[in-house]
């Protein structure tokens, strides 16, 4: 895995999520198949996903989806080799949406009471120009909090409005 830290500003410039809705703080490392990101926004009382003063564990799916979007931005137009630079992608990534979730396991009830930063990883296990299948995991510094599999459908013809 390439160890290359990309900050929140880079992330916001490459995915549709802006302002507080961009939940990731930085990219820790990535390659053609996987990405690892970190975030402390789960502890923010102004987190836009909070409801009734709480941030439920299933909100972790949005953290994982954003990591998948960042991975798509990093690998868009790349040759798939580890030497490809994210800043030199030949084309913008296709917009996408989360189409299905499978095997999601919540190991805790909430994210907002987890101390320290979250680590969000996603590994692309299959896909083509129109879709991608990812395994994902949201971890604290000591344990897995949420994991599962997600199918992302990509807007290859530019018809989605995000």
C-alpha positions, 0 to 999 in steps of 0.5 A: 500500500502506498503511504501517501497522506492526502488531507481533507482539502484534497478529499473535498476537492475530489468527492461531492461531499463538502463542508461538515458532510465530508466526514474523512480527515485524511487518506493514510494510504492507498493502492489500486485495490484498497484505501485507508482513511482516518477521521475524528468527525465522529466525536464532533457534536456538530456531525451532520449525521447525529440524531437526538445527540447520538451518532449510531453505528450504521452512520459508519456506512457513510464513512466507508462510502466516502472512502470508496469515493476517494478511492475512485478519485485516486484510481480514476484514469490510473493504469492500476500500477502503484506508480500512478499518481493521484494528482495526474489522473487522466479523467475525473471519477464517475459519480456513483451511488451505494446500491447494495449492502451485504454482511454488515455487522455492527460490533458496537451501538454508537460511534460518538462514544468511541475514543480516538480517531476512526480508521476506515478501510475499503478494499475493491474486490471486483468491478468494472467501468460500471460498478465496484464491489468493496469490503469495508471496515470501520475501526477504533484504535483497538477494535473493529466497530463495523464491517461489511460489503458494498456494491457501488454503481457508477454513473458512466453516462453522466445521468446521475444528479448528485 
